[in-house]
Amino acid sequence: MTELVQLCGGQVTCNFQAMNRGQVQVTVRVPLYVTLISASTGGHQSWTSVEHQTEIEFSSSYASVLLCQRGVAETKLALAVQPHMTRIRTDPNNGRLVIEFQTETRFARRYLEGGSRLLSPPHHHFVAGQWLGLDLELMWSQIYPTGATFQKWRAVSNYTLQDYTGNYKLVLAPCPASSDSQQPANKFGRPMNNKKEDCQAADPFNVTLPIHYQQPFRPEPVHYSLETTFQLTNDVRAPLRKPRSIDDIKDAEFEGSFHNGERVYGRVLWHPSNELLPGYRLSIEKLYLCAGRDSYVLLFEPNAERPQFGCLENSQRLKYRLLLLDREDPYGSDKDVQGLSLDAKFASQVDQLRTGMAHLPSMDGFVFSVDPLFQLEPGIRWFLQYN
């Protein structure tokens, strides 16, 4: 009713008028606007609209005898509210059931987190030699001006099943407010101090939550690796040659050095022996440029006893570490060195390379300028790494 008045522009026409049997009624009229829009069928194309306005009447009643000097007298009648289920899912990492729901009290104060719990169906209680349960956590509370409380909850199972279907029992412990223990709350409904709120907990309130949920069948993942080749050159035409054999790859190798004023053209391609179908496409996501301290040689050995990740992971052994390209976050890459632009681009951003690689799904490339690197101290050994 409050939202109808505050958000929808409703007007209270009958406020707390006593009725028979000790009930109180409140009536709100809400304006309703309807606009009908249609296209004219004549020779000149135009639109016409007809606007209508009417009112909708909402009424609500409650039993005032349930409210007494010390909060709620008839707890079970006052708490007869079905929790609203917002989300049911399984954790993708471990397959455990996650239930999220909301409650809203019809009385002053809230449900206690400590005394509330969610019980699994009887046929789930004891499986594979262990007791099964759910951990219930209160995620959020908000107190309305009337004293009623809106709460969000989350329950996570401590087990994994293929079929979670069953009737779950939600036990809620109400904490009605007494007239002499009112505690101020902030706009988010959290108490303003950390002291435990005085509460004479009422009898627990049980609600049945019927849940029908089965985990989708997930086949065992298939792991495979593809052999790729990483090549650099100063010739813009070299990356566009499609290799058909191992000899073609060797012929495209560049064994020279780069000089000031040149650009580095790089490409990553699948080995011809992979025999992949045209439906697959290779794509470079990130490109790093780095250099080690004191002639340190970078290695990529993630499975070694002391793992090394080359340029991918920042470490004290790196003197320079630049993220030249990032497909997901283009603005997060390093654009220059000492004020000079690296002008790094993916092949898809260069007209000449984009046109040539459009029909080569097994290949991706990049280009950048080496001029800024010559502004640094000489003798630096640079490494490029992609993923």
Legacy VTK file of the C-alpha trace (Angstrom):
# vtk DataFile Version 3.0
C-alpha trace
ASCII
DATASET POLYDATA
POINTS 387 float
0.000 0.000 0.000
2.855 2.370 0.734
4.325 1.787 -2.725
0.939 2.398 -4.369
0.780 5.808 -2.707
4.435 6.857 -3.005
5.351 5.398 -6.396
2.047 5.200 -8.267
0.386 8.398 -7.062
-2.459 6.649 -5.258
-4.782 8.310 -2.767
-6.025 6.817 0.492
-9.821 7.015 0.499
-10.596 4.860 3.531
-7.876 4.867 6.158
-8.052 2.536 9.188
-11.830 2.421 9.255
-13.033 -0.089 11.836
-15.050 -2.998 10.514
-16.823 -5.971 12.051
-14.924 -8.726 13.862
-12.163 -6.393 15.029
-10.655 -5.778 11.610
-9.276 -2.588 10.100
-9.412 -1.714 6.412
-7.443 0.671 4.230
-8.429 1.498 0.643
-6.228 3.166 -1.977
-7.264 4.440 -5.401
-4.540 4.375 -8.046
-4.794 6.261 -11.366
-4.426 4.166 -14.509
-3.420 5.722 -17.822
-3.820 3.870 -21.132
-2.690 5.182 -24.529
-3.785 3.488 -27.753
-1.528 4.256 -30.737
-2.421 3.262 -34.289
-1.219 4.004 -37.820
-3.611 5.738 -40.188
-4.736 3.797 -43.250
-5.047 6.831 -45.533
-2.688 7.896 -48.279
-0.624 10.115 -45.967
1.290 8.093 -43.424
0.672 9.330 -39.879
-0.019 8.178 -36.332
-3.024 8.773 -34.117
-3.409 8.234 -30.391
-6.305 7.997 -27.974
-5.655 8.446 -24.252
-7.810 6.971 -21.498
-7.717 7.574 -17.757
-9.422 5.541 -15.080
-8.833 4.388 -11.506
-8.181 1.059 -9.836
-9.164 0.479 -6.228
-7.121 -1.669 -3.838
-8.293 -2.660 -0.373
-6.477 -4.435 2.432
-7.627 -5.508 5.863
-5.873 -6.859 8.931
-6.829 -7.978 12.403
-5.950 -5.269 14.895
-6.497 -7.607 17.842
-3.218 -9.351 16.982
-1.282 -6.241 17.995
-0.900 -5.764 21.717
1.288 -3.763 24.050
4.157 -6.247 23.857
4.286 -6.778 20.106
2.646 -9.806 18.533
0.213 -11.891 20.510
-0.765 -14.579 18.003
2.526 -15.326 16.305
1.458 -18.073 13.935
-1.452 -16.053 12.587
0.671 -12.952 12.182
3.497 -14.798 10.439
1.429 -16.670 7.873
3.569 -15.439 4.983
4.995 -17.750 2.329
8.687 -16.925 1.624
9.341 -15.766 -1.904
11.878 -17.925 -3.755
14.201 -15.754 -5.836
16.794 -18.206 -7.161
17.622 -21.916 -7.069
20.893 -23.081 -8.588
23.938 -25.253 -8.045
27.453 -24.028 -7.433
29.383 -24.570 -10.689
32.531 -25.454 -8.741
31.207 -28.192 -6.452
27.594 -28.882 -7.497
26.111 -27.956 -4.114
22.566 -26.624 -3.936
22.154 -22.861 -3.419
18.712 -21.532 -2.434
17.987 -17.812 -2.219
14.687 -16.505 -0.882
13.077 -13.471 0.736
10.845 -13.005 3.766
8.751 -10.068 4.886
7.267 -9.909 8.382
3.782 -8.718 9.250
4.857 -7.507 12.647
7.437 -5.242 14.224
11.047 -6.480 14.072
12.416 -9.529 12.276
13.359 -13.197 12.056
16.414 -14.288 14.033
19.286 -15.747 12.042
20.507 -17.793 14.978
17.273 -19.664 15.582
16.288 -20.089 11.926
17.353 -23.047 9.803
16.503 -24.938 6.634
16.094 -28.713 6.858
16.532 -31.036 3.903
13.849 -33.597 2.963
13.781 -36.769 5.089
15.183 -38.938 2.293
18.224 -36.622 2.100
19.080 -36.738 5.794
21.519 -39.640 5.670
23.264 -40.505 2.412
26.568 -42.313 1.854
27.219 -42.592 5.577
26.976 -38.898 6.421
24.340 -36.510 7.687
23.237 -33.961 5.158
22.298 -30.403 5.985
22.153 -26.838 4.748
23.853 -23.720 6.068
21.404 -20.805 6.307
22.786 -17.263 6.143
21.009 -13.909 6.428
22.260 -11.743 3.567
20.287 -8.527 4.029
17.730 -6.846 6.293
15.705 -3.694 5.819
13.245 -2.283 8.354
10.185 -0.417 7.117
8.777 2.607 8.984
5.971 0.366 10.230
8.517 -1.888 11.948
8.050 -4.772 9.521
11.265 -6.237 8.126
12.294 -7.341 4.648
15.067 -9.980 4.727
17.094 -11.859 2.107
18.439 -15.337 2.892
20.764 -17.857 1.302
21.052 -21.563 2.085
23.902 -23.751 0.790
23.952 -27.531 1.107
26.980 -29.274 2.582
26.554 -32.157 0.149
26.210 -32.826 -3.555
23.363 -34.765 -5.144
22.181 -35.331 -8.681
18.537 -34.781 -7.694
17.651 -32.217 -5.000
13.881 -32.590 -5.419
11.867 -32.721 -2.201
9.982 -30.781 0.465
12.394 -28.665 2.492
11.293 -27.384 5.908
12.126 -23.778 6.701
12.145 -22.994 10.424
11.960 -19.262 11.156
12.516 -17.863 14.637
10.495 -14.630 15.020
11.756 -11.797 17.167
8.755 -9.553 17.945
9.484 -6.115 19.340
8.214 -5.067 22.727
7.085 -1.558 23.503
9.980 -0.936 25.894
12.832 -2.273 23.732
12.707 -0.171 20.600
16.107 0.278 18.983
16.772 2.865 16.270
17.922 1.603 12.890
19.599 3.243 9.938
18.046 3.495 6.497
19.329 0.028 5.598
17.644 -1.582 8.555
20.863 -2.512 10.377
21.051 -1.661 14.103
23.172 1.419 14.730
25.228 -0.266 17.451
26.785 -3.665 17.810
24.991 -4.635 20.997
22.803 -7.691 20.894
19.163 -6.682 20.589
16.905 -7.702 23.462
14.385 -10.154 22.160
11.972 -12.604 23.700
11.849 -15.068 20.816
8.441 -16.480 19.993
7.725 -20.064 18.969
9.430 -21.089 15.694
7.349 -20.857 12.556
7.609 -23.710 10.026
7.124 -23.308 6.285
7.340 -26.059 3.666
9.379 -25.197 0.567
8.707 -27.642 -2.284
11.733 -27.690 -4.581
12.068 -29.527 -7.877
15.647 -29.310 -9.090
17.938 -31.779 -10.817
21.489 -31.079 -11.863
21.918 -31.163 -15.624
24.076 -33.992 -16.857
27.580 -32.723 -17.459
29.918 -35.035 -19.348
33.525 -35.295 -18.334
35.510 -32.500 -19.966
37.898 -33.473 -22.729
41.338 -31.920 -22.466
43.438 -31.469 -25.563
46.334 -29.315 -26.659
47.165 -27.711 -29.976
50.631 -27.032 -31.274
51.081 -23.408 -32.267
53.923 -21.456 -33.828
54.929 -17.899 -32.935
56.758 -15.936 -35.653
58.103 -12.381 -35.943
59.217 -10.436 -39.000
59.747 -6.908 -40.313
57.982 -7.697 -43.594
54.242 -7.006 -43.712
53.779 -9.603 -46.467
55.290 -12.535 -44.549
52.427 -13.055 -42.044
49.943 -13.323 -44.919
51.493 -16.436 -46.449
49.483 -19.530 -45.597
51.752 -22.406 -44.556
50.782 -25.789 -45.937
53.655 -27.799 -44.526
56.412 -27.681 -41.918
58.848 -26.452 -44.565
56.621 -23.448 -45.272
56.769 -22.495 -41.588
60.557 -22.751 -41.514
60.876 -20.620 -44.645
58.910 -17.839 -42.956
61.285 -17.651 -39.977
62.976 -14.249 -39.536
66.510 -14.493 -38.154
67.528 -10.850 -38.375
67.273 -7.979 -35.905
64.961 -4.999 -35.759
66.232 -1.464 -36.280
64.986 1.966 -35.346
62.118 3.012 -37.603
60.902 -0.535 -38.269
57.738 -2.259 -37.177
57.365 -5.751 -35.744
54.832 -7.951 -37.516
53.916 -11.050 -35.544
51.636 -13.982 -36.115
50.476 -17.012 -34.160
49.262 -19.996 -36.160
48.251 -23.579 -35.667
50.646 -26.209 -36.848
49.477 -27.719 -40.166
49.493 -31.189 -38.596
46.534 -30.272 -36.347
44.150 -30.609 -39.308
41.459 -28.429 -37.768
38.220 -27.732 -39.574
37.454 -24.209 -40.827
34.869 -23.866 -38.041
37.670 -23.167 -35.542
39.359 -19.783 -35.279
42.549 -18.805 -33.480
42.513 -15.494 -31.623
45.163 -13.638 -29.611
43.656 -12.221 -26.416
46.674 -10.504 -24.821
50.218 -9.632 -25.882
52.996 -8.860 -23.375
56.440 -7.316 -23.893
58.904 -7.635 -21.032
62.584 -7.730 -20.091
64.410 -9.282 -17.145
66.832 -7.681 -14.718
70.546 -8.367 -15.066
70.141 -10.378 -18.294
67.635 -12.716 -16.655
66.147 -15.125 -19.215
62.398 -15.508 -18.888
60.869 -18.989 -19.019
57.325 -20.302 -19.071
57.268 -23.461 -16.932
53.992 -23.523 -14.961
54.386 -27.194 -13.958
57.967 -26.979 -12.700
58.935 -27.402 -9.053
59.355 -23.639 -8.915
56.791 -22.442 -11.480
57.708 -19.632 -13.848
55.183 -17.750 -15.962
57.335 -15.516 -18.134
55.655 -12.175 -18.824
52.213 -13.275 -17.640
52.969 -12.754 -13.964
54.678 -9.702 -12.548
57.759 -10.447 -10.454
60.852 -8.772 -9.030
62.963 -10.380 -11.760
61.248 -8.259 -14.422
62.684 -4.856 -15.216
60.038 -3.940 -17.788
56.590 -5.435 -18.263
54.247 -3.928 -20.845
50.792 -5.094 -21.834
50.805 -4.176 -25.516
47.353 -5.507 -26.425
44.274 -6.629 -24.528
41.270 -7.607 -26.589
38.812 -7.477 -23.683
40.131 -4.219 -22.212
41.742 -2.129 -24.984
42.050 0.931 -22.750
43.964 -0.980 -20.086
47.007 -1.667 -22.273
50.265 0.304 -22.282
50.167 2.762 -25.164
53.643 4.296 -25.010
57.135 4.235 -23.528
58.569 7.528 -22.275
55.964 9.429 -24.250
56.576 7.635 -27.572
53.653 5.622 -28.937
54.099 1.886 -29.426
51.206 1.971 -31.900
50.367 -1.664 -31.115
47.404 -3.103 -33.007
45.781 -6.449 -33.635
45.826 -7.687 -37.219
42.077 -7.074 -37.391
42.760 -3.358 -36.783
45.171 -2.995 -39.721
43.536 -2.865 -43.151
46.288 -4.707 -45.003
46.504 -7.521 -42.434
42.763 -7.781 -41.836
42.048 -8.328 -45.518
44.779 -10.940 -45.908
43.926 -12.911 -42.738
40.157 -12.887 -43.224
40.335 -16.275 -44.984
42.894 -17.723 -42.538
40.968 -18.764 -39.382
43.987 -20.730 -38.135
46.069 -17.566 -37.768
46.050 -14.249 -35.896
48.583 -11.449 -35.785
49.661 -8.061 -34.501
51.989 -5.156 -35.236
53.821 -2.536 -33.143
56.632 -0.006 -33.465
60.081 -0.582 -31.958
61.033 3.117 -31.905
60.140 3.678 -28.212
62.347 0.745 -27.164
65.434 2.463 -28.597
64.892 5.327 -26.162
65.750 3.036 -23.253
69.211 1.899 -22.218
70.988 -0.341 -24.765
71.600 -4.049 -24.338
68.096 -4.970 -23.186
66.852 -8.391 -24.221
63.135 -8.221 -24.932
60.612 -11.069 -24.756
57.146 -11.292 -26.316
54.450 -13.555 -24.880
50.818 -14.032 -25.886
47.774 -15.817 -24.542
LINES 1 388
387 0 1 2 3 4 5 6 7 8 9 10 11 12 13 14 15 16 17 18 19 20 21 22 23 24 25 26 27 28 29 30 31 32 33 34 35 36 37 38 39 40 41 42 43 44 45 46 47 48 49 50 51 52 53 54 55 56 57 58 59 60 61 62 63 64 65 66 67 68 69 70 71 72 73 74 75 76 77 78 79 80 81 82 83 84 85 86 87 88 89 90 91 92 93 94 95 96 97 98 99 100 101 102 103 104 105 106 107 108 109 110 111 112 113 114 115 116 117 118 119 120 121 122 123 124 125 126 127 128 129 130 131 132 133 134 135 136 137 138 139 140 141 142 143 144 145 146 147 148 149 150 151 152 153 154 155 156 157 158 159 160 161 162 163 164 165 166 167 168 169 170 171 172 173 174 175 176 177 178 179 180 181 182 183 184 185 186 187 188 189 190 191 192 193 194 195 196 197 198 199 200 201 202 203 204 205 206 207 208 209 210 211 212 213 214 215 216 217 218 219 220 221 222 223 224 225 226 227 228 229 230 231 232 233 234 235 236 237 238 239 240 241 242 243 244 245 246 247 248 249 250 251 252 253 254 255 256 257 258 259 260 261 262 263 264 265 266 267 268 269 270 271 272 273 274 275 276 277 278 279 280 281 282 283 284 285 286 287 288 289 290 291 292 293 294 295 296 297 298 299 300 301 302 303 304 305 306 307 308 309 310 311 312 313 314 315 316 317 318 319 320 321 322 323 324 325 326 327 328 329 330 331 332 333 334 335 336 337 338 339 340 341 342 343 344 345 346 347 348 349 350 351 352 353 354 355 356 357 358 359 360 361 362 363 364 365 366 367 368 369 370 371 372 373 374 375 376 377 378 379 380 381 382 383 384 385 386
